[in-house]
Amino acid sequence: MSIQINPGKLNTATLLISCPDRPGLVAKIANFIYTNGGNIIHADQHTDFSTGLFLNRVEWQLDGFNLSREAIATAFYAIAKPWNAQWQIHFSDIIPRIAIWVTKQNHCLLDLLWRWQAKELKAEIPLIVSNHTALEAIAHQFAIDFHHLPIDQENKLSQEQKQLELLEKYQIDLVILAKYMQILSPSLVASFPNIINIHHSFLPAFPGAKPYHRAYDRGVKIIGATAHYVTEDLDQGPIIEQEVVHVSHRDNVSDLIRKGKDLEKLVLSRAVRWHLDHRVLVYGNRTVVF
Protein backbone atom coordinates (compact mmCIF):
# COMPACT_ATOMS: atom_id res chain seq x y z
CA MET A 1 0.00 0.00 0.00
CA SER A 2 1.26 3.48 -0.85
CA ILE A 3 -0.34 6.91 -0.51
CA GLN A 4 1.15 10.14 -1.80
CA ILE A 5 0.19 13.80 -1.56
CA ASN A 6 2.35 16.50 -3.10
CA PRO A 7 3.89 18.30 -0.10
CA GLY A 8 5.06 21.32 -2.11
CA LYS A 9 7.48 23.39 -0.05
CA LEU A 10 6.07 22.41 3.33
CA ASN A 11 8.54 21.35 6.01
CA THR A 12 8.13 17.67 6.70
CA ALA A 13 9.55 14.90 8.84
CA THR A 14 10.31 11.45 7.39
CA LEU A 15 10.49 8.29 9.46
CA LEU A 16 12.26 5.21 8.12
CA ILE A 17 11.84 2.10 10.22
CA SER A 18 12.51 -1.62 10.03
CA CYS A 19 11.61 -4.21 12.65
CA PRO A 20 10.25 -7.74 13.02
CA ASP A 21 6.75 -7.84 11.58
CA ARG A 22 3.78 -7.95 13.93
CA PRO A 23 0.11 -6.95 13.72
CA GLY A 24 -0.78 -3.30 14.25
CA LEU A 25 2.54 -1.63 13.36
CA VAL A 26 1.08 0.62 10.67
CA ALA A 27 -1.75 1.66 12.97
CA LYS A 28 0.61 2.45 15.84
CA ILE A 29 2.92 4.56 13.66
CA ALA A 30 -0.02 6.43 12.12
CA ASN A 31 -1.58 6.94 15.54
CA PHE A 32 1.66 8.42 16.89
CA ILE A 33 1.55 11.03 14.15
CA TYR A 34 -2.22 11.62 14.38
CA THR A 35 -2.37 12.05 18.15
CA ASN A 36 0.36 14.66 17.94
CA GLY A 37 -1.48 16.69 15.31
CA GLY A 38 0.44 15.51 12.25
CA ASN A 39 -0.88 15.16 8.69
CA ILE A 40 0.61 12.22 6.76
CA ILE A 41 1.45 13.12 3.16
CA HIS A 42 3.26 9.92 2.15
CA ALA A 43 3.21 6.39 3.52
CA ASP A 44 4.58 3.15 2.11
CA GLN A 45 5.42 -0.22 3.56
CA HIS A 46 6.82 -3.61 2.69
CA THR A 47 7.06 -6.92 4.49
CA ASP A 48 9.88 -9.27 3.54
CA PHE A 49 8.32 -12.64 4.28
CA SER A 50 11.64 -14.45 3.85
CA THR A 51 13.03 -12.61 6.87
CA GLY A 52 9.83 -11.60 8.66
CA LEU A 53 10.95 -7.98 8.51
CA PHE A 54 8.57 -5.02 8.29
CA LEU A 55 9.87 -1.91 6.53
CA ASN A 56 8.08 1.43 6.45
CA ARG A 57 8.51 5.01 5.27
CA VAL A 58 6.12 7.70 6.45
CA GLU A 59 6.33 11.45 5.88
CA TRP A 60 4.22 14.08 7.60
CA GLN A 61 3.85 17.85 7.79
CA LEU A 62 5.57 19.62 10.65
CA ASP A 63 3.21 22.60 10.48
CA GLY A 64 0.81 22.12 13.40
CA PHE A 65 2.68 19.10 14.79
CA ASN A 66 2.57 19.23 18.59
CA LEU A 67 6.06 17.87 19.28
CA SER A 68 9.24 19.85 18.77
CA ARG A 69 11.87 18.33 16.52
CA GLU A 70 14.01 17.54 19.53
CA ALA A 71 11.11 15.74 21.23
CA ILE A 72 10.04 13.57 18.28
CA ALA A 73 12.85 11.04 18.61
CA THR A 74 12.41 10.69 22.37
CA ALA A 75 8.66 10.22 22.08
CA PHE A 76 8.91 7.70 19.26
CA TYR A 77 11.66 5.77 21.02
CA ALA A 78 9.27 4.91 23.82
CA ILE A 79 6.86 3.43 21.28
CA ALA A 80 9.38 1.62 19.09
CA LYS A 81 11.63 0.16 21.80
CA PRO A 82 9.48 -2.99 22.35
CA TRP A 83 9.57 -3.67 18.59
CA ASN A 84 13.36 -4.18 18.46
CA ALA A 85 13.33 -1.60 15.68
CA GLN A 86 15.97 0.27 13.74
CA TRP A 87 14.78 3.71 12.72
CA GLN A 88 15.80 7.21 11.69
CA ILE A 89 14.04 10.56 11.37
CA HIS A 90 14.91 13.21 8.76
CA PHE A 91 13.67 16.78 8.26
CA SER A 92 13.08 18.19 4.79
CA ASP A 93 14.66 21.58 5.44
CA ILE A 94 17.98 20.08 6.55
CA ILE A 95 19.97 20.01 3.31
CA PRO A 96 22.58 17.22 2.98
CA ARG A 97 26.11 18.11 1.93
CA ILE A 98 27.71 16.02 -0.81
CA ALA A 99 31.31 15.36 -1.84
CA ILE A 100 31.90 13.94 -5.31
CA TRP A 101 35.02 11.85 -5.89
CA VAL A 102 36.26 11.45 -9.46
CA THR A 103 39.25 10.33 -11.49
CA LYS A 104 39.35 11.33 -15.19
CA GLN A 105 35.94 10.50 -16.68
CA ASN A 106 33.58 13.46 -16.60
CA HIS A 107 30.17 12.16 -17.74
CA CYS A 108 28.76 11.23 -14.33
CA LEU A 109 30.24 14.32 -12.67
CA LEU A 110 28.78 16.69 -15.24
CA ASP A 111 25.39 14.99 -15.16
CA LEU A 112 25.19 15.31 -11.37
CA LEU A 113 26.29 18.94 -11.44
CA TRP A 114 23.79 19.85 -14.17
CA ARG A 115 20.99 18.19 -12.22
CA TRP A 116 22.14 19.94 -9.06
CA GLN A 117 22.23 23.28 -10.87
CA ALA A 118 18.71 22.60 -12.16
CA LYS A 119 17.62 21.90 -8.55
CA GLU A 120 16.78 18.26 -9.27
CA LEU A 121 19.04 17.23 -6.39
CA LYS A 122 18.20 18.72 -3.01
CA ALA A 123 21.72 19.05 -1.65
CA GLU A 124 24.76 21.24 -1.34
CA ILE A 125 27.93 20.22 -3.22
CA PRO A 126 30.86 22.08 -1.68
CA LEU A 127 33.63 19.59 -2.49
CA ILE A 128 35.10 17.57 -5.35
CA VAL A 129 38.06 15.27 -4.66
CA SER A 130 40.18 13.57 -7.31
CA ASN A 131 43.35 11.55 -7.65
CA HIS A 132 44.01 13.44 -10.93
CA THR A 133 43.71 17.07 -12.04
CA ALA A 134 41.85 16.36 -15.29
CA LEU A 135 38.47 17.56 -13.98
CA GLU A 136 39.61 20.51 -11.90
CA ALA A 137 38.30 23.03 -14.45
CA ILE A 138 34.79 21.61 -14.08
CA ALA A 139 34.91 22.20 -10.34
CA HIS A 140 35.95 25.81 -10.92
CA GLN A 141 33.18 26.21 -13.51
CA PHE A 142 30.60 25.34 -10.85
CA ALA A 143 32.41 27.26 -8.06
CA ILE A 144 33.11 24.09 -6.08
CA ASP A 145 36.30 23.52 -4.09
CA PHE A 146 38.61 20.98 -5.74
CA HIS A 147 41.21 18.93 -3.89
CA HIS A 148 43.81 16.87 -5.74
CA LEU A 149 45.01 13.86 -3.75
CA PRO A 150 47.09 11.51 -5.94
CA ILE A 151 47.07 7.94 -4.68
CA ASP A 152 49.50 5.07 -5.13
CA GLN A 153 50.26 1.91 -3.20
CA GLU A 154 52.71 3.67 -0.91
CA ASN A 155 50.58 6.66 0.13
CA LYS A 156 47.05 5.20 -0.06
CA LEU A 157 46.32 5.12 3.67
CA SER A 158 47.78 8.55 4.37
CA GLN A 159 45.85 10.07 1.47
CA GLU A 160 42.65 8.41 2.64
CA GLN A 161 43.20 10.01 6.02
CA LYS A 162 43.37 13.39 4.27
CA GLN A 163 40.13 12.53 2.47
CA LEU A 164 38.45 11.82 5.80
CA GLU A 165 39.76 15.11 7.17
CA LEU A 166 38.23 16.92 4.19
CA LEU A 167 34.89 15.21 4.79
CA GLU A 168 34.94 16.43 8.37
CA LYS A 169 36.08 19.93 7.42
CA TYR A 170 33.32 20.34 4.84
CA GLN A 171 30.72 18.60 7.06
CA ILE A 172 29.92 16.07 4.35
CA ASP A 173 26.92 13.75 4.74
CA LEU A 174 27.28 11.69 1.55
CA VAL A 175 30.14 10.76 -0.78
CA ILE A 176 29.41 9.91 -4.41
CA LEU A 177 31.99 7.93 -6.34
CA ALA A 178 31.29 9.31 -9.82
CA LYS A 179 33.74 7.05 -11.68
CA TYR A 180 36.36 7.26 -8.95
CA MET A 181 38.62 4.47 -10.10
CA GLN A 182 40.12 3.54 -6.76
CA ILE A 183 39.27 0.74 -4.33
CA LEU A 184 38.52 2.19 -0.92
CA SER A 185 40.19 0.60 2.08
CA PRO A 186 38.01 -1.12 4.72
CA SER A 187 39.17 1.44 7.28
CA LEU A 188 37.90 4.35 5.19
CA VAL A 189 34.52 2.67 4.61
CA ALA A 190 34.23 1.93 8.32
CA SER A 191 35.02 5.55 9.17
CA PHE A 192 32.56 6.97 6.60
CA PRO A 193 29.94 4.43 5.47
CA ASN A 194 27.62 6.81 3.56
CA ILE A 195 29.07 6.27 0.08
CA ILE A 196 27.30 5.59 -3.23
CA ASN A 197 29.20 4.10 -6.16
CA ILE A 198 28.30 3.67 -9.82
CA HIS A 199 29.57 0.45 -11.37
CA HIS A 200 29.54 -0.05 -15.11
CA SER A 201 27.89 -3.45 -15.25
CA PHE A 202 24.66 -5.14 -14.20
CA LEU A 203 25.94 -6.56 -10.93
CA PRO A 204 26.58 -9.27 -9.86
CA ALA A 205 27.83 -9.81 -13.43
CA PHE A 206 31.31 -8.51 -14.21
CA PRO A 207 32.45 -6.90 -10.96
CA GLY A 208 35.82 -5.19 -10.86
CA ALA A 209 37.75 -3.69 -13.76
CA LYS A 210 36.91 -3.47 -17.49
CA PRO A 211 33.39 -4.98 -17.37
CA TYR A 212 32.52 -3.72 -20.88
CA HIS A 213 35.51 -5.52 -22.37
CA ARG A 214 34.60 -8.68 -20.51
CA ALA A 215 30.95 -8.36 -21.54
CA TYR A 216 32.03 -8.00 -25.18
CA ASP A 217 34.26 -11.06 -24.93
CA ARG A 218 31.36 -13.01 -23.44
CA GLY A 219 29.00 -11.94 -26.23
CA VAL A 220 26.25 -10.63 -23.95
CA LYS A 221 23.02 -9.25 -25.40
CA ILE A 222 22.40 -6.71 -22.65
CA ILE A 223 24.71 -4.50 -20.62
CA GLY A 224 23.85 -2.54 -17.51
CA ALA A 225 24.89 -0.17 -14.78
CA THR A 226 24.46 -0.47 -11.03
CA ALA A 227 24.40 2.13 -8.25
CA HIS A 228 25.08 0.69 -4.83
CA TYR A 229 26.22 1.58 -1.36
CA VAL A 230 29.90 0.91 -0.79
CA THR A 231 31.03 -1.79 1.60
CA GLU A 232 34.48 -3.21 2.23
CA ASP A 233 33.71 -5.99 -0.29
CA LEU A 234 34.37 -4.72 -3.81
CA ASP A 235 31.14 -4.09 -5.78
CA GLN A 236 29.13 -6.17 -3.31
CA GLY A 237 27.23 -3.47 -1.43
CA PRO A 238 23.43 -3.09 -1.24
CA ILE A 239 22.04 -2.22 -4.67
CA ILE A 240 19.95 0.94 -4.98
CA GLU A 241 19.22 1.08 -8.72
CA GLN A 242 20.03 -0.74 -11.95
CA GLU A 243 19.22 -0.33 -15.65
CA VAL A 244 20.04 -2.23 -18.84
CA VAL A 245 20.21 -1.65 -22.59
CA HIS A 246 20.30 -4.16 -25.43
CA VAL A 247 23.45 -4.65 -27.47
CA SER A 248 24.04 -6.78 -30.54
CA HIS A 249 26.74 -8.57 -32.47
CA ARG A 250 27.22 -5.34 -34.45
CA ASP A 251 28.40 -3.44 -31.36
CA ASN A 252 32.09 -3.28 -30.59
CA VAL A 253 33.66 -2.42 -27.22
CA SER A 254 33.50 1.33 -27.87
CA ASP A 255 29.77 1.01 -28.63
CA LEU A 256 29.25 -0.81 -25.34
CA ILE A 257 31.16 1.89 -23.48
CA ARG A 258 29.14 4.66 -25.17
CA LYS A 259 25.81 3.01 -24.38
CA GLY A 260 26.99 2.18 -20.90
CA LYS A 261 27.90 5.77 -20.09
CA ASP A 262 24.33 6.84 -20.79
CA LEU A 263 23.11 4.21 -18.34
CA GLU A 264 25.66 5.16 -15.70
CA LYS A 265 24.48 8.78 -15.61
CA LEU A 266 20.82 7.84 -15.33
CA VAL A 267 21.28 5.12 -12.73
CA LEU A 268 23.59 7.18 -10.52
CA SER A 269 21.34 10.26 -10.56
CA ARG A 270 18.30 8.17 -9.62
CA ALA A 271 20.12 6.52 -6.74
CA VAL A 272 21.41 9.83 -5.40
CA ARG A 273 18.00 11.47 -5.63
CA TRP A 274 16.29 8.59 -3.83
CA HIS A 275 18.92 8.65 -1.11
CA LEU A 276 18.51 12.41 -0.66
CA ASP A 277 14.74 11.98 -0.49
CA HIS A 278 15.21 9.36 2.25
CA ARG A 279 13.49 6.68 0.20
CA VAL A 280 16.09 3.93 0.64
CA LEU A 281 16.08 1.46 3.52
CA VAL A 282 18.99 -0.96 3.80
CA TYR A 283 18.50 -4.34 5.46
CA GLY A 284 21.18 -6.98 5.33
CA ASN A 285 22.75 -6.59 1.91
CA ARG A 286 19.50 -5.54 0.26
CA THR A 287 17.48 -2.36 -0.09
CA VAL A 288 13.87 -1.31 -0.27
CA VAL A 289 13.31 1.85 -2.33
CA PHE A 290 9.99 3.48 -1.49
Backbone hydrogen bonds, N-H to C=O, Kabsch-Sander energy under -0.5 kcal/mol:
donor,donor_aa,acceptor,acceptor_aa,energy
3,I,43,A,-2.2
5,I,41,I,-2.7
10,L,7,P,-2.0
13,A,60,W,-2.5
14,T,90,H,-2.9
15,L,58,V,-3.1
16,L,14,T,-0.5
16,L,88,Q,-2.5
17,I,56,N,-2.3
18,S,86,Q,-2.6
19,C,54,F,-2.1
21,D,52,G,-3.1
25,L,22,R,-1.1
28,K,24,G,-2.3
29,I,25,L,-2.4
30,A,26,V,-2.6
31,N,27,A,-2.5
32,F,28,K,-1.9
33,I,29,I,-1.6
34,Y,30,A,-2.8
35,T,31,N,-2.9
36,N,32,F,-0.6
37,G,34,Y,-2.0
38,G,33,I,-2.9
40,I,38,G,-0.5
41,I,59,E,-2.6
42,H,59,E,-1.6
43,A,3,I,-1.9
44,D,57,R,-2.4
45,Q,1,M,-0.9
46,H,55,L,-2.6
48,D,46,H,-0.5
48,D,53,L,-2.8
49,F,47,T,-1.0
51,T,48,D,-1.0
52,G,48,D,-2.0
53,L,48,D,-1.5
54,F,19,C,-3.6
55,L,46,H,-3.1
56,N,17,I,-2.5
57,R,44,D,-2.6
58,V,15,L,-2.1
59,E,42,H,-3.0
60,W,13,A,-2.4
61,Q,39,N,-2.3
62,L,11,N,-2.6
63,D,11,N,-0.6
65,F,62,L,-2.1
66,N,36,N,-3.6
72,I,68,S,-1.3
73,A,69,R,-0.7
74,T,70,E,-0.6
75,A,71,A,-2.5
76,F,72,I,-2.8
77,Y,73,A,-2.2
78,A,74,T,-1.3
79,I,75,A,-0.8
80,A,76,F,-2.8
81,K,77,Y,-2.1
83,W,80,A,-1.5
84,N,81,K,-1.5
85,A,80,A,-0.8
86,Q,18,S,-2.8
88,Q,16,L,-2.1
90,H,14,T,-2.4
92,S,12,T,-2.5
94,I,91,F,-1.7
95,I,93,D,-0.8
98,I,124,E,-3.4
99,A,174,L,-2.3
100,I,127,L,-2.1
101,W,99,A,-0.5
101,W,176,I,-2.9
102,V,129,V,-2.4
103,T,179,K,-0.7
110,L,106,N,-2.9
111,D,107,H,-1.9
112,L,108,C,-2.3
113,L,109,L,-2.4
114,W,110,L,-2.8
115,R,111,D,-2.3
116,W,112,L,-2.5
117,Q,113,L,-2.7
118,A,114,W,-1.9
119,K,116,W,-1.5
120,E,115,R,-3.0
121,L,115,R,-0.8
122,K,120,E,-0.6
123,A,121,L,-1.6
124,E,96,P,-2.6
127,L,98,I,-0.9
128,I,145,D,-2.4
129,V,100,I,-2.3
130,S,147,H,-2.3
131,N,102,V,-1.0
136,E,133,T,-1.6
139,A,135,L,-1.4
140,H,136,E,-2.0
141,Q,137,A,-2.2
142,F,138,I,-1.6
143,A,140,H,-1.4
144,I,139,A,-2.8
145,D,126,P,-1.2
147,H,128,I,-2.3
149,L,130,S,-3.1
149,L,147,H,-0.6
156,K,152,D,-1.1
159,Q,155,N,-2.7
160,E,156,K,-2.3
161,Q,157,L,-1.7
162,K,158,S,-1.5
163,Q,159,Q,-2.1
164,L,160,E,-2.3
165,E,161,Q,-2.0
166,L,162,K,-2.1
167,L,163,Q,-2.2
168,E,164,L,-2.0
169,K,165,E,-2.6
170,Y,166,L,-2.7
171,Q,168,E,-0.9
172,I,167,L,-2.6
173,D,97,R,-3.1
174,L,97,R,-1.8
175,V,194,N,-2.3
176,I,99,A,-2.6
177,L,175,V,-0.5
177,L,196,I,-3.3
178,A,101,W,-1.7
178,A,176,I,-1.2
179,K,177,L,-1.4
181,M,179,K,-0.9
182,Q,180,Y,-2.0
184,L,182,Q,-0.6
189,V,185,S,-2.0
190,A,186,P,-2.3
191,S,187,S,-1.7
192,F,188,L,-2.2
195,I,193,P,-1.8
196,I,175,V,-2.5
197,N,228,H,-3.0
198,I,177,L,-1.2
199,H,197,N,-0.5
199,H,226,T,-3.3
201,S,199,H,-1.5
203,L,201,S,-1.5
205,A,202,F,-1.9
214,R,210,K,-1.9
215,A,211,P,-2.6
216,Y,212,Y,-2.4
217,D,213,H,-2.3
218,R,214,R,-1.6
219,G,215,A,-0.9
219,G,216,Y,-0.8
220,V,215,A,-1.8
223,I,245,V,-2.3
225,A,243,E,-1.9
226,T,199,H,-2.6
227,A,241,E,-2.8
228,H,197,N,-2.2
229,Y,238,P,-2.5
230,V,195,I,-2.3
234,L,232,E,-0.6
236,Q,233,D,-1.8
240,I,227,A,-2.9
241,E,227,A,-1.6
243,E,225,A,-1.6
245,V,223,I,-2.3
247,V,221,K,-2.6
251,D,248,S,-1.7
256,L,252,N,-2.1
257,I,253,V,-2.5
258,R,254,S,-2.3
259,K,255,D,-2.6
260,G,256,L,-2.6
261,K,257,I,-2.2
262,D,258,R,-1.2
263,L,259,K,-1.5
264,E,260,G,-2.7
265,K,261,K,-2.0
266,L,262,D,-1.7
267,V,263,L,-3.0
268,L,264,E,-2.4
269,S,265,K,-2.1
270,R,266,L,-2.1
271,A,267,V,-2.2
272,V,268,L,-2.5
273,R,269,S,-2.4
274,W,270,R,-2.7
275,H,271,A,-2.2
276,L,272,V,-2.7
277,D,273,R,-2.0
278,H,275,H,-1.6
279,R,274,W,-2.6
281,L,279,R,-0.5
281,L,288,V,-2.8
283,Y,286,R,-2.5
286,R,283,Y,-2.0
288,V,281,L,-2.5
290,F,279,R,-2.9
290,F,288,V,-0.6
